Amino acid sequence: MTRKQMTFVVALFIAALAVYLRTIFRLAETAQGVFGELMTHEGYFAGLEFVPIVVAVVVLNIWHPGRWIFDVRSV
């Protein structure tokens, strides 16, 4: 695997991990109910819902799959 491919794999892993963190937050938020701690405080929402998605979007904008995936004809 080339350095270019490895960089893309790491970036994709970071983006996927950020989205997974958001999913875990949403699961915990839903489990607490409508008036739970996570749903009634905006700081949790900003930190655990908004920030991971921004991280994933920024990472995938820098290491966009269309630019970083290796040429399949060379394999």
Number of C-alpha atoms within 10 A of each C-alpha: 6 7 8 13 13 13 14 21 16 13 19 18 14 17 21 17 15 20 21 14 16 20 15 13 18 16 11 14 19 14 11 12 12 11 11 13 12 20 17 13 11 12 11 15 17 11 12 20 20 12 15 22 18 14 17 19 16 13 18 18 11 12 19 15 14 8 12 15 15 15 8 6 5 5 5
